[in-house]
Amino acid sequence: MAEPRRISIMGSTGSIGTSALDVVAQANAAGDTPFEIVVLAAGKDAAALAQQALAVRPEIAVIADESQLPELQERLAGSGIETAGGPSAITESATRPCDRVLAAIVGAAGLASTLAAVRQGTDVAIANKESIVCGGKLILSEAAKSGARILPVDSEHSGIFQSIGDGRSLEKLSITASGGPFRTASLEQMAGATPAEAAAHPNWAMGIKNSIDSATLMNKALEFIEAAYLFDVDAAQIEVLVHPQSIIHGMAHFNDGSVIAQLSMPDMRAPIAYALGWPDRLTTNVARLDLAALGRLDFEPVDPARFPAIKLARYAISLGTGGTTVLNSANEAAVSAFIAGQCGFLDISWVVEEALSRFSSGNMASLACDTLDEIAYLDQFGRDTANELLRRAPSRAGG
């Protein structure tokens, strides 16, 4: 029998984490390479984390919100499972010896633990695109030193990873976007959208933040930046296409006119399984693709008037890592405000654009973002700028 593959799941109670545990259970039941769980780490849901821990028996369960540690300890009392709490405990747990860390903590909060695992030389299956958007330069530099491999989990980057081969003779990359719930909506309809309407994604089941990002196409903007870092290609060589069926996830175009694409049903368990099992493939119960039943695959360009996020991503990446960090943090702040009913849907992209403008014209544009402290400083700048803009223009939605 093959040696077990030991994995740690950072962000285990979110949609990626729960899907990953399902993938692990299916692989173990199918007789594939067996998995053992070293770490389960979550944000603040002690009850869900404890339930997961009792089911899969990790070495340690860690919760970022230290105030929830007593509940976690009580629920796991007598189980023999270690517990810990607080952001530093999350980061420390990512350095525990294992074969692969799944980095699925939402937002910039996942950067420290991802970097800790990379510096340890542990392979990282990266589902936290914000870590690459804010710290891609630093993470990839540290990975080169430690020998850690970065394996993409986002369906688009997984598709490219499976299609690109050795990268020789590459002309460009394509990533696809479903278009979200507002693909055919007017600007007027989008201006009045509620958080529930924006979160109603037609194809994918995701957490609310990622769902809102998909509605603005900011999710695709972040993935655009991530692709440039992960595959070391110029932003001009990456295109974004709206593909409402979400069947083709990524494409590699070559200089002989060939295009190699990866297709699968829109189910995150497929790219998660590829990242956890690589270089092998794991057995999953993901629905099999029936192209005859599907009948057609449609593609269209992104409308920059209704969805300016891709244009903003191209501008941000031209400003360097500082620009992409500010884009991400301003977006996180604006999305939080939208969910809380404090701004309109169209305000999100406006806030990001204004924050980038202030960054590019200020005295921080020269920061190299070579350290976590510099990244944290710019992250806070983006959030503070976003919140100031929203306070000064609370009724700007749609304007």
ZIJONOR-V606661 format. One record per backbone hydrogen bond with DSSP energy under -1.0 kcal/mol. NH is the residue of the N-H (numbers start at 1). CO is the residue of the C=O. If there is no record, write none. Layout:
# ZIJONOR-V606661
nh & co
NH & CO
NH & CO
This chain:
# ZIJONOR-V606661
nh & co
5 & 34
7 & 36
8 & 100
9 & 39
10 & 102
11 & 41
12 & 41
18 & 14
19 & 15
20 & 16
21 & 17
22 & 18
23 & 19
24 & 20
25 & 21
26 & 22
27 & 23
28 & 24
29 & 25
30 & 26
32 & 27
36 & 5
38 & 7
40 & 60
41 & 9
42 & 62
46 & 44
49 & 45
50 & 46
51 & 47
52 & 48
53 & 49
54 & 50
55 & 51
56 & 52
57 & 53
59 & 38
60 & 38
61 & 82
62 & 40
63 & 84
64 & 42
65 & 43
66 & 64
68 & 65
69 & 66
72 & 68
73 & 69
74 & 70
75 & 71
76 & 72
79 & 76
82 & 59
84 & 61
86 & 63
90 & 86
91 & 87
92 & 88
93 & 89
94 & 90
95 & 92
96 & 93
99 & 6
100 & 6
101 & 123
102 & 8
103 & 125
104 & 10
110 & 107
111 & 108
114 & 110
115 & 111
116 & 112
117 & 113
118 & 114
119 & 115
120 & 116
121 & 118
122 & 117
124 & 149
125 & 101
126 & 151
127 & 103
129 & 127
131 & 128
133 & 129
134 & 130
135 & 131
136 & 132
139 & 135
140 & 136
141 & 137
142 & 138
143 & 139
144 & 140
145 & 141
146 & 142
147 & 143
151 & 124
153 & 126
158 & 154
159 & 155
160 & 156
161 & 157
162 & 158
164 & 160
167 & 164
170 & 167
171 & 253
172 & 253
173 & 237
174 & 251
175 & 239
176 & 249
177 & 241
183 & 180
190 & 186
191 & 187
192 & 188
193 & 190
198 & 194
199 & 195
201 & 199
211 & 207
212 & 208
213 & 209
214 & 210
215 & 211
216 & 212
218 & 213
219 & 213
221 & 217
222 & 218
223 & 219
224 & 220
225 & 221
226 & 222
227 & 223
228 & 224
229 & 225
230 & 226
231 & 227
233 & 228
237 & 234
238 & 235
239 & 173
241 & 175
242 & 300
243 & 177
246 & 243
249 & 262
251 & 174
252 & 260
253 & 172
254 & 258
255 & 169
257 & 254
260 & 252
262 & 250
264 & 247
267 & 265
270 & 267
272 & 268
273 & 269
274 & 270
275 & 271
276 & 272
277 & 273
278 & 274
280 & 277
294 & 290
295 & 291
300 & 242
307 & 303
312 & 308
313 & 309
314 & 310
315 & 311
316 & 312
317 & 313
318 & 314
319 & 316
324 & 320
325 & 321
326 & 322
327 & 323
328 & 324
329 & 325
330 & 326
331 & 327
332 & 328
333 & 329
334 & 330
335 & 331
336 & 332
337 & 333
338 & 334
339 & 335
340 & 336
341 & 338
342 & 337
348 & 345
350 & 346
351 & 347
352 & 348
353 & 349
354 & 350
355 & 351
356 & 352
357 & 353
358 & 354
359 & 355
360 & 356
361 & 357
362 & 359
367 & 364
375 & 371
376 & 372
377 & 373
378 & 374
379 & 375
380 & 376
381 & 377
382 & 378
383 & 379
384 & 380
385 & 381
386 & 382
387 & 383
388 & 384
389 & 385
390 & 386
391 & 387
392 & 388
393 & 389
396 & 393
399 & 396
